[in-house]
C-alpha cells in the first residue's frame, strides 16, 4: 500500500488539496490521496477534482464559513494552475 507521501510525491498534490478531497468524499486522507493520484493522471480526473473543490467552496459559502471558502478557493486556484485543463 502506498503512503500518503508516496502519492503526493507521485502526483504533485499537496496535503491540503488531499484534505479537501477527503472532506468532499468523506473518506480518510490516505484513501483520498490514492484516489486523487489516479484521477490527476487524466483530464477528466482533473476536472472531477476541480469540481470537488468548487463544490466545497460553494458549501462553505452557503453556510457562512467564509474562512473555509477562502482557503478552499486558494487551494483550488493553486490546483488549477498546477494541473491546467487542455481546451
N, C-alpha and C positions, 0 to 999 in steps of 0.2 A: 504494500500500500504506500502511495506517495504521501509525503508530509505536506503540510501547507506551504512550507518554504520551497519544497521541490516544485510544486505547482506554480507558485508565484514567480520563481526564477524562470521557469519554462515558458510561461505565457505572458510575462511582463504585466502582471496585475499588482496592485498594491493591497496591503492588508485591509485598508479602509474600503476599497472597492469590493473586495470579497465579503467584508462585513455587511455592506449594503445588499449584496446579492443574497447572502444568508438571511438577512432580515426580510427581504421581499419574499423569499421562498419558504421562510420559517424552517430552516434546516441549519445544522451546525456549520461553523466556518470551514471545517475540513471538507465536508461534503460540497459546500458551495465552491471552494477552491477547485476541487476536482471537476465539478460540473462546468465552471467557468473556463477552466483550462481547455476543455474540449470545444466549448461554444466560441471562444475567441479566435478559433482557427478558421472560421468561415464568415463570410459577410452576413449571412442570415443569423448566425450566433451573435455577432457583434451587435446587430440590430436588436435582437432579443434582449441582450444585456443592457443596451442603452434604454430600451423601453422599460425594463425593470427599474432602472434608476429614475427615469422620468416619472414613473408611477409613484415611487417613493416621495419624490419632490411634491407631487400633487397631493398625496395623502397627508404629508406633513403640513402643507399649506392649508388644506381644508380643516385640519384640527387645530390650526393656530400655532403650531410649533415652528416658528419662523427660523429659529436657530438650526433645527434639524433640516429644514428645507434648504437653507443656505449652504449647509455642509454638503448635503446631497447634490445640490446644484454645482458646487465647486468640483466635487468628485466626478460628476457626470461630464462636466466640461473637460476635465483632465483626461478622462477615459476616451472621450470622443476625439481629442487631439492626438492621443497615443494610438488610437485604433480608428482612423478615418474610414468611412464607408466610401467605396468607389461608386461613382454615378455613371 
